[in-house]
Every structure is written in structure tokens, then in C-alpha cells.
Amino acid sequence: MKPAGRRRHYVTLERPTETKDRLGGYSPAWSAVSKTWVSIEPLSGAELVEAQAQEQHTTHRVEMRFEEGITSRMRIHTEDDRILNIASVINPMERRESLTLLCEEVSE
């Protein structure tokens, strides 16, 4: 599969789950929801300052095709092992054609 236009990053969308551990308890984990092509852009200096003024810790804007069920509890795992926690999900003009995700890159 080849990237479509600006969407040149092939990523895995993941949601939090719990897995049973050996002691009978549960441990937090992540499970894949879907794989898709996205564009990932770091926020510009002015956008970053504005996001921080609104107490958001967003560092990147991700654009993707519309997909039902994407929430701010999910994260993006890139092929080069970067993790972007989704802070906000925007459906531009509520047309269900694309999604804009404001994300925070984290290290694990």
C-alpha cells in the first residue's frame, strides 16, 4: 500500500486495554484498533505557544481520513516507534471526511 498525498506516515491507532498478569491482577496495555496513512506535522512556534496558553500540551497535528470511534483516550504508534497521545479529535466542518488530531509526543 502506498501513501496518499501528504499522508505519508503509516501508523497504528491504539486504545488502552488491560491484560491479565501472572498474579491474577491486570496490567495496563495497548491494543491495535486500526492501521492507516496520516500526515504528521509538528506545531509551529506560534501554534505551540497558543496551545500551551490553553493548558494543552500538544506538539503535533495529525491529519487522517475520517474513522468512527477515534477518541482522546487513544494514541498513535508510528513505524519508527514514536508515540503520540491524542489530546483532541476534531471533525472539520462536521463532514465526516477527515479528522484532525492534536497530539502530544511522549517517550516510553
Beta strands, then each sheet from edge to edge (+ up, - down):
strand 1: 9-20
strand 2: 26-42
strand 3: 60-65
strand 4: 75-78
strand 5: 83-90
strand 6: 98-106
sheet 1: 1+ 2- 3+ 6- 5+ 4- 1+
end
